[in-house]
């Protein structure tokens, strides 16, 4: 019998037998999990038996060196990602782009590093649908090969401070200068114990990186938007305290402007012009 014909017959025989066994399992096994596992076992067993049969039939007719070469190339191609992940693991251990406890972002995934293994890094996800980069509660596994493929943003290693911004909009007739003073006072309150720490960390970073910040103190920027005057407080804070400080600053600002009758928050308004009914009637008559 021709080799190809023999393999085709073996394939259909195994396929028919596996279908019968799956039919029996579906009608006799009540537990869904065990039923699924048995179906997978039948499929894998049939595939393995077919591959063994095909190997015994074809390999004796092939050149051994050619088979080994093709096999080696296939294995190298199949394990490319695994080998790259191991290389990434060694890179992480030696160069330390991140370590346990760091907050990182890589390939659009952001979170705190909770485990580093040979093939993958595990993150506790932050951000996504949760505001201000707080935890979502989800565990995310990313391959270590990502360190070679995508930029890795580290929020905490070397320099754990980030620039944060808090914006408010006051009406055009408000005393925006007083509102600016209030925001700046609040920013200075949060920064008063951090400026010297930030300056020292920047000095240390300058030993390894070409980095230079001229100003660490909070600053308020002014711009005009459709509904009023926008005031944006820019200040430095630890990455993991971004949401809590933003909330406290808003609370303190709202309390402060309660005592300021000339400072009012702006909001979007709409003006609707209603046509005079008599004028509309005249227009209809003329038509």
C-alpha positions as CSV (number, residue, x, y, z in Angstrom):
1,X,0.0,0.0,0.0
2,X,1.3,3.5,-0.8
3,X,2.7,5.4,2.1
4,X,0.4,8.4,1.7
5,X,-2.7,6.3,1.3
6,X,-1.8,4.4,4.5
7,X,-1.4,7.6,6.5
8,X,-4.8,8.9,5.2
9,X,-6.5,5.7,6.3
10,X,-4.9,5.8,9.7
11,X,-6.0,9.4,10.1
12,X,-9.6,8.8,9.3
13,X,-9.6,5.6,11.5
14,X,-8.3,7.6,14.5
15,X,-10.6,10.5,13.8
16,X,-13.7,8.1,13.7
17,X,-12.6,6.3,16.8
18,X,-12.1,9.6,18.7
19,X,-15.5,10.8,17.7
20,X,-17.1,7.6,19.0
21,X,-15.2,7.9,22.3
22,X,-16.2,11.6,22.7
23,X,-19.9,10.7,22.0
24,X,-19.7,8.0,24.8
25,X,-18.1,10.5,27.2
26,X,-20.7,13.2,26.5
27,X,-23.5,10.8,27.4
28,X,-22.0,9.0,30.4
29,X,-19.9,11.6,32.3
30,X,-22.0,14.1,34.2
31,X,-19.3,16.3,35.7
32,X,-18.6,19.1,33.2
33,X,-14.9,19.5,34.2
34,X,-14.2,15.8,34.0
35,X,-16.1,15.6,30.7
36,X,-13.9,18.4,29.2
37,X,-10.7,16.8,30.4
38,X,-11.6,13.4,29.0
39,X,-12.4,15.0,25.6
40,X,-9.0,16.7,25.6
41,X,-7.2,13.5,26.5
42,X,-8.9,11.6,23.7
43,X,-7.9,14.3,21.2
44,X,-4.3,14.4,22.3
45,X,-4.0,10.7,22.4
46,X,-5.3,10.3,18.9
47,X,-2.9,13.0,17.6
48,X,0.1,11.5,19.4
49,X,-0.7,8.1,17.9
50,X,-1.0,9.5,14.4
51,X,2.3,11.4,14.7
52,X,4.1,8.2,15.9
53,X,2.6,6.2,13.0
54,X,3.6,8.9,10.5
55,X,7.1,9.1,12.0
56,X,7.6,5.4,11.7
57,X,6.4,5.4,8.2
58,X,8.2,8.4,6.8
59,X,11.5,8.7,8.7
60,X,13.1,5.5,7.3
61,X,12.7,6.9,3.8
62,X,14.3,10.2,4.7
63,X,17.9,11.3,5.0
64,X,18.8,11.4,8.7
65,X,20.9,14.6,8.5
66,X,18.1,16.4,6.7
67,X,15.5,15.3,9.3
68,X,17.7,16.4,12.1
69,X,18.3,19.8,10.4
70,X,14.6,20.4,9.8
71,X,13.8,19.3,13.4
72,X,16.4,21.5,14.9
73,X,15.1,24.5,12.9
74,X,11.5,23.8,13.9
75,X,12.5,23.5,17.6
76,X,14.5,26.7,17.5
77,X,11.6,28.5,15.8
78,X,9.0,27.1,18.3
79,X,11.1,28.0,21.3
80,X,12.1,31.4,20.1
81,X,9.8,33.2,22.5
82,X,10.8,31.0,25.5
83,X,14.5,31.6,24.8
84,X,14.0,35.3,24.5
85,X,12.0,35.3,27.8
86,X,14.9,33.6,29.6
87,X,17.3,36.1,28.2
88,X,14.9,38.9,29.4
89,X,14.9,37.3,32.9
90,X,18.7,37.4,33.0
91,X,18.6,41.0,31.7
92,X,16.2,42.0,34.5
93,X,18.3,40.4,37.2
94,X,21.6,42.0,35.9
95,X,20.5,45.4,34.6
96,X,17.5,45.8,36.9
97,X,15.2,47.9,34.7
98,X,12.6,47.1,37.4
99,X,12.5,45.0,40.7
100,X,9.9,43.7,43.1
101,X,7.6,46.6,44.4
102,X,8.3,48.9,41.4
103,X,5.4,50.4,39.5
104,X,6.0,50.0,35.8
105,X,4.2,50.3,32.4
106,X,5.2,48.1,29.5
107,X,3.2,47.5,26.2
108,X,0.2,49.4,27.6
109,X,0.1,47.3,30.8
110,X,0.6,49.2,34.1
111,X,1.0,47.8,37.5
112,X,3.1,47.0,40.6
113,X,5.7,44.2,40.2
114,X,4.8,41.4,42.6
115,X,6.8,38.5,41.2
116,X,9.6,37.9,38.7
117,X,10.1,34.4,37.3
118,X,12.1,32.7,34.6
119,X,9.6,33.2,31.9
120,X,7.3,36.0,33.1
121,X,6.8,39.0,35.3
122,X,3.6,39.3,37.4
123,X,2.0,42.7,38.0
124,X,-0.9,43.8,40.2
125,X,-2.6,46.0,37.6
126,X,-3.3,49.7,38.3
127,X,-5.3,52.2,36.2
128,X,-7.3,50.9,33.3
129,X,-10.9,51.6,34.2
130,X,-9.9,52.8,37.7
131,X,-8.9,56.5,38.0
132,X,-5.6,58.0,39.1
133,X,-3.7,54.7,38.7
134,X,-5.1,52.8,41.6
135,X,-5.3,49.0,41.8
136,X,-7.9,47.1,39.8
137,X,-7.3,43.9,41.7
138,X,-6.4,42.0,38.6
139,X,-3.2,39.9,38.3
140,X,-1.4,40.4,34.9
141,X,1.4,38.1,33.6
142,X,3.7,39.6,31.0
143,X,6.5,37.6,29.2
144,X,10.0,38.7,30.2
145,X,10.8,39.0,26.4
146,X,8.8,42.3,26.6
147,X,11.9,44.1,28.0
148,X,13.5,43.7,24.5
149,X,10.4,44.6,22.5
150,X,8.7,47.5,24.2
151,X,9.7,50.6,26.2
152,X,9.6,50.0,30.0
153,X,8.4,53.0,32.1
154,X,9.5,52.8,35.7
155,X,7.6,55.1,38.1
156,X,9.6,54.3,41.2
157,X,13.2,53.0,40.5
158,X,15.8,55.7,40.8
159,X,13.4,58.6,41.0
160,X,10.0,57.8,42.6
161,X,8.5,61.3,42.1
162,X,6.3,62.3,39.2
163,X,4.8,65.7,38.2
164,X,1.1,65.7,38.9
165,X,-1.5,68.4,37.9
166,X,-4.7,69.5,39.5
167,X,-6.9,71.8,37.4
168,X,-9.9,74.0,38.4
169,X,-11.9,76.5,36.3
170,X,-13.4,79.7,37.8
171,X,-15.8,82.1,36.2
172,X,-14.5,85.1,34.2
173,X,-15.9,87.5,36.8
174,X,-14.1,85.7,39.6
175,X,-11.0,86.9,41.4
176,X,-8.8,84.4,39.6
177,X,-5.6,85.9,41.2
178,X,-7.0,85.0,44.6
179,X,-7.9,81.5,43.3
180,X,-4.3,81.2,42.0
181,X,-2.9,82.1,45.5
182,X,-5.1,79.5,47.2
183,X,-4.0,76.7,44.8
184,X,-0.3,77.7,45.2
185,X,-0.6,77.7,49.0
186,X,-2.1,74.2,48.8
187,X,0.7,73.0,46.5
188,X,3.4,74.4,48.7
189,X,1.8,72.7,51.7
190,X,2.2,69.3,50.1
191,X,5.7,70.1,48.7
192,X,7.3,71.7,51.8
193,X,8.8,68.4,53.1
194,X,9.7,67.0,49.7
195,X,11.7,69.6,47.9
196,X,15.0,68.8,49.6
197,X,14.4,65.1,49.1
198,X,13.6,65.6,45.4
199,X,16.7,67.8,44.9
200,X,19.0,65.1,46.5
201,X,17.5,62.3,44.4
202,X,17.9,64.4,41.2
203,X,21.6,65.0,42.2
204,X,22.1,61.3,42.6
205,X,20.4,60.6,39.2
206,X,22.7,63.1,37.5
207,X,25.6,60.7,38.4
208,X,24.2,58.1,36.0
209,X,21.9,60.1,33.6
210,X,21.9,63.3,31.8
211,X,19.0,64.8,33.7
212,X,18.4,68.2,35.1
213,X,15.4,69.9,36.7
214,X,15.6,73.6,37.3
215,X,12.6,73.9,39.5
216,X,11.0,71.6,42.1
217,X,8.5,74.0,43.7
218,X,4.8,74.0,42.8
219,X,3.6,76.4,40.1
220,X,0.2,77.4,38.9
221,X,-0.4,78.0,35.1
222,X,-3.3,80.1,33.8
223,X,-5.2,79.6,30.6
224,X,-8.6,80.6,29.2
225,X,-11.2,78.0,28.3
226,X,-14.8,78.3,27.0
227,X,-16.4,78.4,30.4
228,X,-13.9,80.6,32.4
229,X,-10.3,80.8,33.6
230,X,-8.5,77.5,34.0
231,X,-5.9,77.3,36.8
232,X,-3.6,74.2,36.8
233,X,-1.4,73.4,39.8
234,X,1.7,71.4,38.9
235,X,3.6,69.8,41.7
236,X,5.8,66.8,42.5
237,X,4.5,63.8,44.4
238,X,5.3,60.1,45.0
239,X,3.7,58.1,42.1
240,X,1.6,55.9,44.5
241,X,0.2,59.0,46.3
242,X,-1.2,60.7,43.2
243,X,-4.8,60.1,43.8
244,X,-4.8,60.7,47.6
245,X,-3.0,64.1,47.2
246,X,-5.3,65.1,44.3
247,X,-8.4,64.4,46.5
248,X,-7.0,66.3,49.5
249,X,-6.1,69.3,47.4
250,X,-9.6,69.5,45.9
251,X,-11.1,69.2,49.3
252,X,-9.0,72.0,50.7
253,X,-9.6,74.2,47.7
254,X,-13.4,73.8,48.0
255,X,-13.3,74.6,51.7
256,X,-11.1,77.7,51.0
257,X,-13.3,79.2,48.3
258,X,-16.4,78.9,50.6
259,X,-14.8,81.9,52.4
260,X,-14.1,83.7,49.2
261,X,-17.3,85.3,47.8
262,X,-15.5,86.5,44.7
263,X,-14.2,83.1,43.6
264,X,-16.8,80.9,41.9
265,X,-16.3,77.6,40.0
266,X,-17.3,77.7,36.4
267,X,-19.4,75.1,34.6
268,X,-20.7,74.7,31.1
269,X,-23.9,76.6,30.3
270,X,-26.2,76.7,27.4
271,X,-28.4,79.6,26.1
272,X,-31.6,78.8,24.2
273,X,-33.2,81.5,22.1
274,X,-37.0,81.0,21.8
275,X,-38.7,82.5,18.8
276,X,-41.5,85.0,19.4
277,X,-44.8,83.2,18.8
278,X,-46.4,86.2,17.1
279,X,-43.3,86.6,14.8
280,X,-43.5,82.9,14.0
281,X,-47.3,83.3,13.1
282,X,-46.5,86.3,10.8
283,X,-43.9,84.2,9.0
284,X,-46.3,81.4,8.5
285,X,-49.0,83.8,7.1
286,X,-46.4,85.4,4.8
287,X,-45.5,81.9,3.5
